[in-house]
């Protein structure tokens, strides 16, 4: 639809037939009706139940986390970005995690704290939501539907709930709120989640490993001996790459912005649908102007000659510094809404995608780890993750490049952001 009137007209066309309220009777199935299914099915998606307590089917945990939703956090921005958006801080919504040693909740930060656990552990996540309702979705973990955190398929948390799952697959995952996901994820309610494989005997290390390395990662290299399932690394970097539209944060949008209202008597009523108003900030209009990697903000105040936000992000938390021969593991998370292309200045081996190791055993034996030559881009879409081993056999002083592509008419080829990160070997 090209304009707001067209969208509103289409919604009324889709909804012009009145819903059938008889239990078990289906809505009509055609282009001019909204829903094919029972009223009870539609009600569940529009008006998901709330629940507190749990866990359901409790099993004693090996590891427990306590999470607080949703806390406020103001992300400090560099001077150039401040001049661009007219504010020195960007309002965010975040998740905080309690230190199990009794030191209280973590400091407010973006992204939300890393959760780390060991393959095979039963995990409990005690989640409390003090503002409205929320969920936590364990992206890629695939627990039972009641613990997966997709509210329209189960329930939304009212007050608190204890999620329970088993960390069966080692790899890189992440967790995020799955209520009004487009907005809540954009506002910062997500964090990385790593499932570490147990350390081989005699290694002197114990999982879960300290962030930054050394440690072990599930995977193998193309020339690894048969039966290899884990690799040791010396240095670990986590790049959670995000881009944000400051207009969605300034002013701060309502918790339920753009959501369909719940009408218990008539869940398909046309008036319950959000109507796009040209005076509002709407979630169908995304124009990123702030670019971050693991919370570090790119200091750029205006577009370059090609209309692209570009610059070097030289932050100790994300730049890579290693000696020749040291094994570097890069965990990459596309935490944005654009198509991202990662180009590295060294040869690199992709050993896992989306928490699934390549070329080991089980179903993974039908795949294989592969080498990406220096300078060749690797393309990812929203929510995808990669585990990558960098080739550090020779000295390099270069830049990793992350290009973000989005469909904006004013920008040629859709390229909206270009972040460069120092990679120094030797």
C-alpha positions as CSV (number, residue, x, y, z in Angstrom):
1,X,0.0,0.0,0.0
2,X,1.4,3.4,-0.9
3,X,-0.4,5.5,1.6
4,X,-2.3,5.5,4.9
5,X,-5.8,5.7,3.2
6,X,-5.1,2.7,1.0
7,X,-4.0,0.7,4.0
8,X,-7.1,1.6,6.1
9,X,-9.3,0.8,3.1
10,X,-7.6,-2.6,2.7
11,X,-8.2,-3.4,6.3
12,X,-11.9,-2.6,6.1
13,X,-12.2,-4.7,2.9
14,X,-10.6,-7.6,4.7
15,X,-12.9,-7.2,7.7
16,X,-16.1,-6.3,6.1
17,X,-17.8,-9.6,6.8
18,X,-18.9,-9.9,10.4
19,X,-17.1,-12.5,12.5
20,X,-19.0,-15.7,13.3
21,X,-19.2,-16.2,17.1
22,X,-20.5,-19.7,17.3
23,X,-17.9,-21.9,18.9
24,X,-16.1,-24.1,16.5
25,X,-17.5,-22.4,13.4
26,X,-14.8,-21.1,11.0
27,X,-14.5,-17.7,9.5
28,X,-14.8,-17.6,5.7
29,X,-11.7,-18.3,3.6
30,X,-11.3,-15.8,0.9
31,X,-9.3,-12.7,0.0
32,X,-12.0,-10.4,1.5
33,X,-12.0,-11.9,5.0
34,X,-9.5,-11.5,7.7
35,X,-9.0,-14.9,9.2
36,X,-9.6,-18.6,8.4
37,X,-10.2,-20.3,11.7
38,X,-12.3,-20.4,14.8
39,X,-13.1,-17.3,16.9
40,X,-11.2,-19.0,19.8
41,X,-8.1,-19.3,17.6
42,X,-8.2,-15.7,16.7
43,X,-8.8,-14.6,20.3
44,X,-5.7,-16.4,21.4
45,X,-3.5,-14.4,19.0
46,X,-5.2,-11.0,19.7
47,X,-5.8,-11.5,23.4
48,X,-3.1,-13.9,24.6
49,X,-3.6,-15.0,28.3
50,X,-1.3,-13.8,31.0
51,X,0.4,-16.1,33.5
52,X,2.7,-15.9,36.4
53,X,4.5,-18.6,38.5
54,X,6.0,-21.8,37.1
55,X,8.0,-23.5,36.1
56,X,5.7,-25.9,34.3
57,X,6.8,-29.5,34.7
58,X,9.6,-28.5,37.0
59,X,13.0,-30.2,36.9
60,X,15.7,-29.3,39.3
61,X,18.0,-26.8,37.5
62,X,21.8,-27.0,37.0
63,X,21.9,-23.2,36.5
64,X,19.6,-20.4,37.4
65,X,19.3,-16.8,36.2
66,X,17.1,-14.0,37.5
67,X,16.0,-11.4,34.9
68,X,14.2,-8.1,35.4
69,X,12.1,-6.6,32.6
70,X,11.8,-3.8,31.5
71,X,14.3,-1.5,33.0
72,X,15.1,2.0,31.6
73,X,18.6,2.9,30.3
74,X,19.9,5.9,28.5
75,X,22.5,5.1,25.9
76,X,25.2,7.8,25.8
77,X,26.0,8.9,22.2
78,X,29.2,10.5,20.8
79,X,29.2,14.2,20.1
80,X,28.6,13.9,16.3
81,X,25.6,11.7,16.9
82,X,24.3,14.1,19.6
83,X,24.3,16.9,17.1
84,X,22.5,14.7,14.6
85,X,19.7,13.6,16.8
86,X,19.5,16.6,19.1
87,X,20.1,14.6,22.3
88,X,23.1,13.3,24.2
89,X,21.4,10.1,25.3
90,X,19.0,7.6,23.5
91,X,16.3,6.2,25.7
92,X,16.4,2.3,25.8
93,X,14.5,-0.5,27.4
94,X,16.7,-3.3,28.7
95,X,16.9,-6.5,30.7
96,X,18.9,-6.8,33.9
97,X,20.3,-10.0,35.4
98,X,20.9,-10.7,39.1
99,X,24.4,-11.8,40.1
100,X,23.8,-15.2,41.8
101,X,26.6,-14.5,44.2
102,X,24.4,-12.0,46.0
103,X,25.8,-8.8,44.5
104,X,22.5,-7.6,43.2
105,X,21.3,-6.9,39.6
106,X,23.8,-6.1,36.9
107,X,24.6,-2.5,36.0
108,X,22.2,-1.1,33.4
109,X,23.7,-1.7,30.0
110,X,23.0,-2.2,26.3
111,X,22.9,-4.9,25.0
112,X,21.4,-6.7,28.0
113,X,23.9,-9.0,29.9
114,X,25.4,-12.1,28.3
115,X,23.9,-15.3,29.6
116,X,26.4,-18.2,29.5
117,X,25.7,-21.9,30.3
118,X,27.0,-25.4,29.6
119,X,25.7,-27.9,27.0
120,X,23.3,-30.3,28.7
121,X,22.4,-28.1,31.6
122,X,18.8,-27.6,32.8
123,X,18.4,-23.9,33.0
124,X,15.8,-21.9,35.0
125,X,15.3,-18.2,34.2
126,X,13.3,-16.4,36.9
127,X,11.8,-13.5,34.9
128,X,9.9,-10.6,36.5
129,X,8.0,-7.9,34.6
130,X,7.1,-4.8,36.5
131,X,5.7,-2.8,33.6
132,X,2.8,-4.1,31.6
133,X,3.4,-7.6,30.2
134,X,6.4,-9.2,28.5
135,X,7.9,-12.5,27.4
136,X,11.4,-13.9,26.9
137,X,12.1,-15.8,23.8
138,X,15.2,-18.1,23.7
139,X,16.1,-17.5,20.1
140,X,17.3,-20.8,18.6
141,X,17.1,-22.9,21.8
142,X,13.7,-24.5,20.9
143,X,12.3,-25.4,24.3
144,X,8.7,-26.5,24.8
145,X,6.0,-24.1,23.6
146,X,5.1,-23.0,27.2
147,X,8.8,-22.1,27.7
148,X,9.6,-20.6,24.3
149,X,8.3,-17.1,25.1
150,X,6.1,-16.5,22.1
151,X,3.1,-15.0,23.8
152,X,0.5,-15.6,21.1
153,X,1.4,-19.3,21.2
154,X,1.3,-19.6,25.0
155,X,1.0,-16.6,27.3
156,X,2.5,-13.3,28.3
157,X,4.2,-12.8,31.7
158,X,2.1,-11.0,34.3
159,X,4.4,-10.3,37.2
160,X,6.8,-13.2,37.0
161,X,7.4,-16.6,35.5
162,X,10.2,-19.2,35.7
163,X,11.2,-20.4,32.2
164,X,12.8,-23.9,32.0
165,X,14.8,-25.4,29.2
166,X,17.7,-27.7,28.5
167,X,20.7,-26.3,26.6
168,X,21.2,-29.2,24.2
169,X,23.1,-27.5,21.4
170,X,26.3,-25.7,22.0
171,X,26.7,-22.4,20.1
172,X,25.7,-18.8,19.8
173,X,22.1,-17.8,20.5
174,X,20.3,-14.8,22.0
175,X,17.3,-13.9,24.1
176,X,14.8,-11.1,23.7
177,X,11.3,-9.9,24.6
178,X,8.7,-11.3,22.2
179,X,5.8,-9.0,23.0
180,X,5.3,-6.3,20.3
181,X,8.7,-7.6,19.1
182,X,9.4,-5.0,16.5
183,X,9.4,-2.2,19.1
184,X,10.7,-4.0,22.1
185,X,13.7,-5.5,20.3
186,X,14.5,-2.1,18.7
187,X,14.4,-0.5,22.1
188,X,17.1,-2.9,23.4
189,X,15.4,-5.8,25.2
190,X,17.9,-8.4,24.0
191,X,21.2,-10.0,24.9
192,X,23.6,-12.7,23.7
193,X,23.3,-16.3,25.0
194,X,26.1,-18.7,24.7
195,X,26.0,-22.5,25.3
196,X,29.6,-23.7,25.8
197,X,30.6,-27.3,25.2
198,X,32.3,-29.0,28.2
199,X,36.1,-28.7,28.2
200,X,38.0,-31.8,27.2
201,X,39.8,-33.6,30.0
202,X,43.2,-32.3,30.9
203,X,42.7,-28.9,29.3
204,X,42.8,-27.0,32.6
205,X,39.6,-25.1,31.6
206,X,36.1,-25.4,33.0
207,X,32.9,-24.4,31.2
208,X,31.3,-21.9,31.1
209,X,34.3,-20.0,29.9
210,X,35.2,-16.5,30.8
211,X,34.1,-14.0,28.2
212,X,37.0,-13.0,26.0
213,X,38.8,-16.4,26.1
214,X,40.4,-18.8,26.3
215,X,37.8,-21.5,25.9
216,X,36.4,-24.2,23.6
217,X,33.8,-23.9,20.9
218,X,31.8,-26.6,19.2
219,X,33.0,-27.1,15.7
220,X,35.8,-28.3,13.4
221,X,38.0,-26.9,10.7
222,X,38.0,-28.4,7.2
223,X,41.4,-30.1,7.9
224,X,40.5,-31.3,11.4
225,X,41.0,-35.0,12.2
226,X,37.9,-37.2,11.9
227,X,35.8,-37.0,15.0
228,X,36.8,-33.5,16.0
229,X,33.8,-31.7,17.7
230,X,35.4,-28.9,19.7
231,X,38.1,-26.4,19.0
232,X,40.2,-24.4,21.5
233,X,40.4,-20.6,21.0
234,X,42.6,-18.0,22.7
235,X,40.5,-14.9,22.1
236,X,36.8,-14.5,21.8
237,X,34.9,-11.4,20.4
238,X,31.1,-11.1,20.4
239,X,29.8,-8.6,17.7
240,X,26.1,-8.0,18.2
241,X,25.5,-5.6,15.3
242,X,22.5,-3.3,15.5
243,X,21.1,-0.2,13.8
244,X,18.4,2.0,15.3
245,X,16.0,4.7,14.2
246,X,16.3,7.5,16.8
247,X,12.8,8.7,16.0
248,X,11.5,5.5,17.6
249,X,13.2,6.4,20.8
250,X,12.7,10.2,20.7
251,X,10.0,10.6,21.9
252,X,9.6,7.2,23.6
253,X,6.8,5.1,22.1
254,X,4.1,3.4,24.2
255,X,4.7,-0.2,25.3
256,X,1.8,-1.4,23.0
257,X,2.4,1.0,20.1
258,X,1.0,-0.3,16.8
259,X,-0.5,-3.4,18.5
260,X,-4.0,-4.5,17.8
261,X,-6.3,-3.8,20.7
262,X,-8.0,-6.7,22.5
263,X,-11.8,-6.8,22.2
264,X,-12.9,-9.9,24.1
265,X,-16.3,-9.8,22.5
266,X,-15.1,-9.2,18.9
267,X,-11.4,-9.9,18.4
268,X,-11.7,-9.2,14.6
269,X,-13.5,-5.8,15.0
270,X,-12.0,-3.3,12.4
271,X,-11.7,-0.6,15.0
272,X,-9.3,-2.6,17.1
273,X,-6.6,-2.4,14.4
274,X,-3.9,0.2,14.6
275,X,-4.5,2.8,12.0
276,X,-1.4,4.5,10.6
277,X,-1.5,8.2,11.2
278,X,0.9,10.5,9.3
279,X,1.5,12.5,12.5
280,X,2.8,9.3,14.4
281,X,6.0,7.5,14.3
282,X,5.0,4.1,12.9
283,X,6.8,0.8,12.9
284,X,6.4,0.4,9.1
285,X,8.8,3.4,8.7
286,X,12.4,2.4,9.7
287,X,15.2,4.8,8.8
288,X,18.3,3.8,10.8
289,X,20.7,6.6,11.9
290,X,22.5,5.1,14.8
291,X,24.8,2.1,14.4
292,X,26.2,0.0,17.2
293,X,28.3,-3.1,17.7
294,X,27.9,-4.7,21.2
295,X,26.7,-1.4,22.6
296,X,29.6,0.7,21.1
297,X,28.1,3.5,19.1
298,X,29.6,4.6,15.8
299,X,30.6,8.3,16.0
300,X,29.2,9.7,12.8
301,X,27.2,12.9,12.4
302,X,26.3,13.1,8.8
303,X,26.2,10.9,5.7
304,X,29.1,10.6,3.3
305,X,28.9,11.6,-0.4
306,X,27.0,8.4,-1.2
307,X,24.4,9.1,1.4
308,X,25.7,6.5,3.8
309,X,26.4,6.8,7.5
310,X,30.1,5.6,7.7
311,X,33.0,5.6,10.1
312,X,35.6,3.6,12.1
313,X,34.4,2.1,15.4
314,X,37.7,1.7,17.3
315,X,36.4,0.5,20.7
316,X,38.4,-1.9,22.9
317,X,35.4,-4.1,23.5
318,X,35.0,-4.9,19.8
319,X,38.3,-4.3,18.0
320,X,40.4,-7.4,17.5
321,X,44.0,-7.5,18.6
322,X,45.8,-10.8,18.5
323,X,49.3,-12.2,18.1
324,X,50.3,-14.2,15.0
325,X,49.2,-17.8,15.5
326,X,46.7,-17.0,18.3
327,X,43.2,-18.6,17.6
328,X,40.5,-15.9,17.4
329,X,36.8,-16.9,17.7
330,X,34.3,-14.2,16.4
331,X,30.7,-14.7,17.4
332,X,28.5,-12.6,15.1
333,X,24.9,-11.7,15.8
334,X,22.7,-9.8,13.3
335,X,20.7,-7.9,16.0
336,X,19.2,-5.3,13.6
337,X,16.5,-5.0,11.0
338,X,18.7,-4.7,7.9
339,X,20.6,-7.1,5.7
340,X,24.2,-7.0,6.9
341,X,27.3,-7.9,5.1
342,X,30.5,-8.7,7.0
343,X,33.8,-8.5,5.2
344,X,37.0,-9.5,7.1
345,X,40.6,-8.6,6.2
346,X,41.8,-12.1,6.8
347,X,40.7,-15.6,5.6
348,X,38.1,-17.0,8.0
349,X,36.4,-20.3,8.5
350,X,32.7,-20.4,9.3
351,X,32.2,-23.3,11.7
352,X,28.5,-22.7,12.8
353,X,25.3,-21.0,11.7
354,X,22.5,-20.2,14.1
355,X,23.7,-22.4,16.9
356,X,24.2,-25.4,14.6
357,X,27.8,-26.6,14.1
358,X,28.9,-27.6,10.6
359,X,30.2,-30.9,9.6
360,X,30.4,-32.8,13.0
361,X,27.8,-35.5,13.7
362,X,24.1,-36.1,13.6
363,X,22.3,-33.9,11.1
364,X,25.3,-31.6,11.0
365,X,27.3,-34.2,9.1
366,X,25.4,-33.2,6.0
367,X,27.0,-29.7,6.2
368,X,30.6,-28.6,6.3
369,X,32.8,-25.8,7.6
370,X,34.0,-23.5,4.9
371,X,36.7,-20.9,4.3
372,X,35.7,-17.4,3.3
373,X,38.6,-15.6,1.6
374,X,39.7,-12.2,2.9
375,X,37.6,-9.4,1.3
376,X,34.6,-11.6,0.4
377,X,31.4,-10.5,2.1
378,X,29.2,-12.8,4.2
379,X,25.6,-11.8,4.1
380,X,23.2,-12.2,7.1
381,X,19.6,-11.4,7.8
382,X,17.9,-10.4,11.1
383,X,18.4,-12.8,14.0
384,X,21.1,-14.9,12.3
385,X,24.4,-15.9,14.0
386,X,27.8,-17.2,12.9
387,X,30.7,-18.7,14.7
388,X,33.9,-17.8,12.8
389,X,37.6,-18.8,13.3
390,X,40.0,-16.1,12.0
391,X,43.2,-17.1,10.2
392,X,46.0,-15.4,12.1
393,X,48.9,-17.1,10.4
394,X,50.4,-13.8,9.2
395,X,50.6,-10.2,10.4
396,X,47.6,-8.0,9.4
397,X,46.7,-4.4,10.1
398,X,43.3,-4.0,8.5
399,X,39.6,-3.2,8.9
400,X,36.6,-5.5,9.2
401,X,33.7,-3.9,7.3
402,X,30.0,-4.2,8.2
403,X,27.6,-2.8,5.6
404,X,23.9,-2.5,6.4
405,X,21.3,-2.5,3.6
406,X,17.7,-1.3,3.9
407,X,15.1,-0.3,1.4
408,X,15.1,3.5,1.5
409,X,14.3,5.4,-1.7
410,X,16.7,8.2,-1.0
411,X,19.7,5.9,-0.7
412,X,21.3,4.3,-3.7
413,X,21.4,0.5,-3.6
414,X,19.8,0.5,-0.1
415,X,23.2,0.9,1.7
416,X,22.5,2.9,4.9
417,X,25.5,2.2,7.2
418,X,29.1,1.2,6.9
419,X,30.9,0.4,10.1
420,X,34.7,-0.4,10.0
421,X,36.4,-2.2,13.0
422,X,40.2,-2.5,13.4
423,X,41.6,-6.0,13.1
424,X,45.3,-6.2,14.0
425,X,47.2,-9.5,14.0
426,X,50.9,-9.4,15.1
